[in-house]
Amino acid sequence: MKPKIFIDGSEGTTGLQIRSRLAGRGDIELLEINKSLRKDEAARIALMSEADIVILCLPDKAAEEAALLAKNAGARVIDASTAHRTSPGWVYGFPELSSAHRKAIAGAALVANPGCHASGVIALVRPLTESGIMPRDYPLAITSLTGFSGGGKAKIAEYEADDRDIAYDSPRLYALSMQHKHLPEIVTQSGLLKIPAFCPVIADYYSGMQTIIPLHNDLLRRSEDIYEVLRSHYSDSRFIHVTNQPPESGYQESNYAVGTNDMLLTVTGSGEITLLTARFDNLGKGASGAAVQNLNIMLGLQEDAGL
C-alpha cells in the first residue's frame, strides 16, 4: 500500500514546489484538498487522519497549530516553517550533518525542515567546529545572497510588479537588527557559542542562494585542513559537493543549481584569508527539495526520488 502524503499549505511557494516534486510519483499517494476547504479545520483534520506524513507549508503560528492537529490525527510531520527548528522533540532535517541526524530523521515522528540561509551556513560551519578547526566562539561574519522567491508569494509579487520602485533593481540588505529568524538554528546546529554577525541580502533574480563566510586563518587551529575536512565529511553525500577550485571566469553566480537539490561548497582564498561559499537553490536544498529528501528518508524510499 502506498504511503499517503498531505501538504497543508500547498498553495504557497514552498508547498507548490513540494507538490510539483511529488506529483506523478508512483511510490506515494498525494492527498488533495478542495481549494475552497484549504482553511477548513475539519477538512484538514480528515486528510491528516488519512495521511502517513503531513508536510506543513504555513506561517509559523499556523504551523504550530497545524502540527498539533497532525500529531493528534496520528500522522508524522515535516514542518517547513521556522516554528519548530529548535524545539524539543523535533528532529532537525539535515541528514548530511551526521549519521545520527540521518538515523533520527528515518525514525522521527516530527521533523523540522532547515531554513534556506541556515542550510548554507550550517553545511559549512558544523564540520569545522566538530573537527576542532574552528573554535566554537569564533567571531563569524556571514553574508547570504538570495533570490526574491525566498520571500514567498508576497515578495515575488513585489519584485514582479510592473510599477515596482527602482530600489528593487539593486541587491538590498535586510534584517538590519541582526536578529534574523534563522540565527537560533544556525547557532544550535553549527555548535557555536557566539552568535554570528549575519547579513542577508535579497536580489533581483528569482531563485538561488550564495552563503559567504570569510575566515581569518590566524584565528583557526588548523586552517590548511579546512577543504579536506569538508571534502571528507560530504564524500558520500548524494547532494552536497565540495571543491577547492574557483570558476575559471573568476566569478561565482548565485543562481547555481536552480531547480535541483544540489549544494556546492567551495573553499578558496589566500594564506591569510579562507573564503567559504555554499551555493544552492533556496527553493531546492533550501526548502522544498530538502523536505522531499527528508520525506524519502522517513519512508525508507530512494533518497533522490523526485529530486
LOSEKE-867585 format. One record per residue (C-alpha): x, y, z. Coordinates in pm, 1 decimal. Layout:
[[X; Y; Z]]
...
//
This chain:
[[0.0; 0.0; 0.0]]
[[141.8; 339.0; -98.8]]
[[216.8; 588.4; 180.6]]
[[-19.8; 884.6; 175.6]]
[[106.8; 1243.1; 189.2]]
[[-90.9; 1558.8; 266.0]]
[[57.9; 1905.0; 212.0]]
[[-107.6; 2158.1; 441.7]]
[[-43.1; 2490.0; 269.8]]
[[9.1; 2359.7; -82.0]]
[[-72.3; 2695.0; -245.6]]
[[231.9; 2876.9; -108.3]]
[[570.1; 2893.5; -283.3]]
[[726.7; 2603.9; -90.1]]
[[407.4; 2398.3; -96.6]]
[[373.7; 2433.9; -472.3]]
[[737.4; 2332.7; -520.9]]
[[694.9; 2025.3; -300.0]]
[[376.1; 1930.5; -478.0]]
[[546.2; 1951.9; -818.4]]
[[824.8; 1723.0; -694.1]]
[[574.8; 1468.1; -562.9]]
[[318.9; 1483.1; -844.0]]
[[326.3; 1183.3; -1072.1]]
[[537.8; 967.0; -842.5]]
[[424.0; 607.8; -840.2]]
[[559.7; 521.4; -496.0]]
[[335.5; 756.7; -293.0]]
[[-22.0; 884.6; -296.3]]
[[-67.2; 1261.6; -274.4]]
[[-385.7; 1361.2; -91.5]]
[[-552.7; 1672.2; -230.0]]
[[-781.7; 1916.0; -53.6]]
[[-1053.7; 2111.9; -229.4]]
[[-927.5; 2469.0; -269.7]]
[[-1243.7; 2603.2; -109.7]]
[[-1167.6; 2399.1; 203.9]]
[[-798.7; 2489.4; 245.6]]
[[-873.9; 2675.5; 570.1]]
[[-1148.8; 2443.5; 690.1]]
[[-1014.6; 2273.7; 1001.3]]
[[-1244.4; 1970.8; 983.0]]
[[-1148.9; 1903.2; 621.2]]
[[-778.7; 1935.5; 700.1]]
[[-803.0; 1705.8; 1002.1]]
[[-982.8; 1445.9; 791.0]]
[[-694.4; 1440.0; 543.5]]
[[-434.7; 1444.2; 822.3]]
[[-603.4; 1138.2; 973.9]]
[[-573.5; 961.0; 639.4]]
[[-211.2; 1064.1; 577.1]]
[[104.2; 885.4; 681.7]]
[[302.3; 1209.9; 664.9]]
[[175.9; 1568.7; 673.8]]
[[401.2; 1839.9; 530.5]]
[[333.1; 2185.2; 675.5]]
[[397.8; 2483.9; 447.3]]
[[242.9; 2752.6; 663.2]]
[[338.9; 3069.8; 853.7]]
[[493.0; 2996.6; 1194.0]]
[[182.3; 3048.6; 1409.9]]
[[-37.6; 2845.4; 1175.9]]
[[229.7; 2574.6; 1160.3]]
[[232.3; 2544.1; 1540.0]]
[[-143.7; 2494.1; 1540.1]]
[[-138.1; 2255.5; 1243.5]]
[[139.1; 2046.1; 1398.5]]
[[-82.3; 1977.2; 1698.8]]
[[-370.7; 1879.7; 1470.1]]
[[-149.1; 1644.9; 1270.5]]
[[2.5; 1482.9; 1580.0]]
[[-342.5; 1428.9; 1730.1]]
[[-451.2; 1275.9; 1399.5]]
[[-167.5; 1023.7; 1425.3]]
[[38.2; 1148.7; 1130.9]]
[[411.3; 1204.7; 1113.4]]
[[501.4; 1566.3; 1037.4]]
[[754.2; 1763.1; 833.4]]
[[734.7; 2132.9; 915.2]]
[[883.1; 2369.6; 655.9]]
[[829.7; 2677.8; 875.5]]
[[1065.2; 2827.5; 1134.1]]
[[837.5; 2727.2; 1421.0]]
[[999.9; 2403.0; 1540.3]]
[[1362.9; 2411.3; 1428.4]]
[[1498.5; 2433.9; 1782.3]]
[[1200.4; 2279.3; 1961.0]]
[[1246.0; 1978.8; 2194.5]]
[[1109.9; 1658.7; 2043.5]]
[[1165.7; 1771.9; 1685.8]]
[[1443.4; 1626.8; 1469.3]]
[[1642.3; 1873.5; 1258.4]]
[[1602.6; 1762.6; 897.6]]
[[1954.9; 1788.9; 758.7]]
[[2063.8; 1426.3; 702.5]]
[[2412.4; 1512.4; 574.1]]
[[2519.4; 1664.6; 906.1]]
[[2584.3; 1326.4; 1066.1]]
[[2482.4; 961.2; 1065.1]]
[[2291.4; 1036.7; 1385.2]]
[[2086.1; 1303.6; 1204.7]]
[[2005.2; 1064.4; 920.5]]
[[1904.9; 784.3; 1158.7]]
[[1691.7; 1021.7; 1366.3]]
[[1510.9; 1150.8; 1056.7]]
[[1435.7; 798.4; 939.1]]
[[1253.0; 713.3; 1261.1]]
[[1115.0; 1054.7; 1350.6]]
[[753.7; 1146.3; 1405.5]]
[[838.3; 1519.6; 1390.2]]
[[1094.9; 1667.9; 1150.8]]
[[1178.0; 2038.2; 1121.8]]
[[1295.3; 2133.8; 772.9]]
[[1603.3; 2362.2; 779.6]]
[[1590.4; 2726.5; 678.8]]
[[1743.4; 2831.3; 346.0]]
[[2015.3; 3067.6; 473.8]]
[[2076.6; 2836.3; 767.4]]
[[2139.7; 2538.9; 538.9]]
[[2435.8; 2707.3; 372.2]]
[[2588.6; 2829.4; 697.2]]
[[2547.4; 2503.4; 887.0]]
[[2675.7; 2290.0; 598.8]]
[[2999.0; 2491.9; 601.0]]
[[3048.1; 2551.3; 973.2]]
[[2938.9; 2237.9; 1158.9]]
[[3213.4; 2007.2; 1023.4]]
[[3471.2; 2269.9; 1119.4]]
[[3354.4; 2312.1; 1479.2]]
[[3318.2; 1934.7; 1520.2]]
[[3671.0; 1873.5; 1391.7]]
[[3818.4; 2141.5; 1616.5]]
[[3949.0; 2352.9; 1328.0]]
[[3711.7; 2636.5; 1412.5]]
[[3682.0; 2739.1; 1777.7]]
[[3318.0; 2739.2; 1885.8]]
[[3350.0; 3103.1; 1989.5]]
[[3493.8; 3212.9; 1653.1]]
[[3360.4; 3561.0; 1560.7]]
[[3181.2; 3465.0; 1239.0]]
[[3064.5; 3731.0; 993.1]]
[[2834.2; 3590.5; 723.6]]
[[2670.9; 3732.4; 412.7]]
[[2399.5; 3536.3; 235.1]]
[[2256.2; 3640.9; -100.7]]
[[1916.1; 3507.9; -208.7]]
[[1677.4; 3536.1; -499.3]]
[[1348.9; 3708.1; -424.3]]
[[1143.7; 3385.9; -425.1]]
[[1274.9; 3326.9; -72.7]]
[[1029.0; 3589.3; 46.9]]
[[726.8; 3387.9; -64.6]]
[[427.8; 3492.5; -273.3]]
[[403.8; 3847.6; -140.9]]
[[770.3; 3922.9; -207.8]]
[[753.5; 3760.8; -551.5]]
[[457.7; 3984.8; -635.4]]
[[652.9; 4293.1; -525.3]]
[[951.1; 4206.9; -743.9]]
[[743.1; 4109.6; -1045.8]]
[[513.0; 4415.3; -1031.9]]
[[518.9; 4634.4; -1342.4]]
[[519.1; 4951.0; -1130.7]]
[[778.2; 4845.2; -876.1]]
[[1011.2; 5100.5; -721.3]]
[[1361.7; 5141.9; -864.9]]
[[1500.8; 5019.4; -531.7]]
[[1406.7; 4666.3; -633.6]]
[[1661.6; 4680.8; -917.2]]
[[1955.0; 4651.5; -678.6]]
[[2054.7; 4399.5; -407.3]]
[[1900.1; 4500.1; -74.1]]
[[2031.6; 4422.3; 271.3]]
[[1765.1; 4330.2; 526.6]]
[[1732.2; 4207.7; 889.3]]
[[1929.6; 4515.4; 990.4]]
[[1860.3; 4446.5; 1357.3]]
[[2099.4; 4148.0; 1335.9]]
[[1816.3; 3926.2; 1465.3]]
[[1729.2; 3713.8; 1162.0]]
[[1491.6; 3424.9; 1237.1]]
[[1743.3; 3163.3; 1114.9]]
[[2003.5; 3254.9; 1379.5]]
[[1877.9; 3018.5; 1654.6]]
[[1911.0; 2710.3; 1434.9]]
[[2243.8; 2834.6; 1294.5]]
[[2389.9; 2862.6; 1643.5]]
[[2240.7; 2535.6; 1768.2]]
[[2321.2; 2316.5; 1468.0]]
[[2664.2; 2468.5; 1396.5]]
[[2780.1; 2409.0; 1751.8]]
[[2859.4; 2776.6; 1806.5]]
[[2893.5; 2957.3; 2137.4]]
[[2885.3; 3307.1; 1984.1]]
[[2602.0; 3447.6; 1770.7]]
[[2735.8; 3529.7; 1421.4]]
[[2703.8; 3867.9; 1257.5]]
[[2462.6; 3762.8; 983.9]]
[[2379.1; 3986.8; 686.7]]
[[2115.8; 3851.5; 442.7]]
[[2073.3; 4021.6; 103.9]]
[[1780.5; 3986.2; -138.0]]
[[1847.7; 4049.9; -506.3]]
[[1659.6; 4087.1; -832.9]]
[[1664.5; 3727.7; -956.7]]
[[1408.4; 3455.6; -890.9]]
[[1592.3; 3178.3; -708.8]]
[[1935.2; 3066.6; -598.3]]
[[2144.6; 3134.8; -289.8]]
[[2509.1; 3200.0; -210.4]]
[[2621.5; 3194.7; 153.0]]
[[2959.7; 3363.8; 202.5]]
[[3189.1; 3315.5; 504.0]]
[[3541.9; 3467.3; 507.5]]
[[3771.1; 3329.0; 778.6]]
[[4089.9; 3472.9; 929.8]]
[[4334.4; 3184.1; 926.5]]
[[4530.6; 3308.4; 1227.8]]
[[4218.8; 3256.8; 1440.8]]
[[4178.9; 2893.9; 1332.7]]
[[4354.2; 2591.5; 1476.8]]
[[4444.9; 2412.5; 1151.1]]
[[4340.4; 2634.8; 863.0]]
[[4514.9; 2426.1; 597.0]]
[[4280.2; 2134.2; 670.2]]
[[3950.9; 2315.2; 601.0]]
[[3899.5; 2180.7; 249.6]]
[[3993.2; 1826.3; 346.1]]
[[3756.3; 1822.4; 642.3]]
[[3464.1; 1940.4; 429.8]]
[[3553.0; 1707.3; 141.2]]
[[3578.0; 1408.6; 372.9]]
[[3259.6; 1493.4; 562.3]]
[[3048.4; 1506.6; 244.9]]
[[3233.7; 1241.2; 42.5]]
[[2934.7; 1005.2; 44.7]]
[[2668.5; 1272.1; 0.6]]
[[2429.1; 1244.6; -290.2]]
[[2356.8; 1617.6; -299.8]]
[[2638.6; 1812.1; -129.9]]
[[2963.9; 1851.6; -322.7]]
[[3292.7; 2018.7; -224.0]]
[[3559.9; 2183.3; -437.5]]
[[3869.4; 2397.9; -386.4]]
[[3872.6; 2513.5; -749.4]]
[[3723.6; 2856.5; -822.0]]
[[3539.2; 2906.7; -1152.8]]
[[3770.0; 2982.3; -1445.7]]
[[3580.7; 3306.8; -1506.3]]
[[3671.4; 3436.5; -1162.3]]
[[3302.0; 3487.0; -1082.4]]
[[3063.4; 3272.4; -878.5]]
[[2699.0; 3311.1; -976.1]]
[[2437.6; 3286.6; -703.5]]
[[2178.2; 3104.8; -914.5]]
[[2382.1; 2783.2; -922.8]]
[[2191.2; 2452.9; -941.0]]
[[1848.6; 2616.3; -966.0]]
[[1576.1; 2352.9; -993.5]]
[[1784.9; 2085.8; -819.6]]
[[1855.1; 1967.9; -465.4]]
[[2232.6; 2011.8; -507.9]]
[[2463.5; 2224.2; -294.6]]
[[2821.3; 2316.0; -386.9]]
[[3067.2; 2413.6; -114.2]]
[[3375.7; 2599.8; -237.5]]
[[3696.2; 2662.7; -40.3]]
[[3926.9; 2932.6; -182.5]]
[[4133.8; 3223.5; -55.1]]
[[4490.3; 3319.1; 32.8]]
[[4731.6; 3214.8; 302.1]]
[[4578.5; 3465.3; 541.0]]
[[4208.6; 3451.1; 448.8]]
[[3998.3; 3146.0; 362.4]]
[[3676.1; 3207.7; 171.5]]
[[3393.3; 2955.8; 216.0]]
[[3083.9; 2964.0; -1.0]]
[[2774.6; 2745.5; -27.4]]
[[2565.9; 2772.2; -343.8]]
[[2227.9; 2607.8; -389.1]]
[[1865.3; 2672.8; -480.2]]
[[1683.1; 2843.7; -194.1]]
[[1368.3; 2662.5; -316.0]]
[[1555.7; 2331.9; -354.8]]
[[1805.0; 2224.6; -88.4]]
[[1695.8; 2538.9; 95.4]]
[[1328.4; 2441.8; 118.1]]
[[1113.9; 2205.1; -90.5]]
[[1395.0; 1980.5; -212.0]]
[[1512.2; 1925.6; 144.4]]
[[1155.0; 1844.9; 252.2]]
[[1118.6; 1580.6; -20.0]]
[[1459.8; 1436.6; 70.3]]
[[1350.5; 1408.4; 434.7]]
[[1019.9; 1254.5; 327.3]]
[[1202.0; 988.9; 126.9]]
[[1426.9; 902.9; 420.9]]
[[1132.6; 885.3; 661.4]]
[[953.4; 643.5; 428.1]]
[[1260.8; 432.6; 353.5]]
[[1244.0; 523.2; -16.4]]
[[1521.9; 612.7; -258.7]]
[[1667.2; 933.9; -117.9]]
[[1673.6; 1116.2; -450.1]]
[[1324.1; 1010.9; -563.8]]
[[1154.3; 1315.5; -716.1]]
[[1476.9; 1513.8; -692.4]]
//
